[in-house]
Amino acid sequence: MRTRHSITISLPPEMAAEVEETMKVERRTRSELMREALRTYFSIRRFPEETPTPAELRAIRRGEAAYRRGDYVTLNEYLRDVDGRPHRPRKKVS
């Protein structure tokens, strides 16, 4: 019994050329590329993008403004602060 099913598709020349170029760059087969494209399509369809609520949009705008002002901490800074252990500053080595 076959474990694969072949499907024939037609593409505009520009898209076919893009597929061929991507295959070369990523060193993948056409089948691998098409399988990934279909998996991505199916996952997007299964979990459609949601439209943010007005409150969420306001929160996003506030966060973007804070980021532009430099009002943020890096992940390393955050992890250091929540670690709970006191950290002593290290002396600079010259």
Residue pairs with C-beta under 8 A, 6 or more apart in sequence:
9 34
11 19
19 30
19 33
19 34
22 28
22 33
23 29
23 30
23 33
26 33
52 60
66 72
73 81
80 87
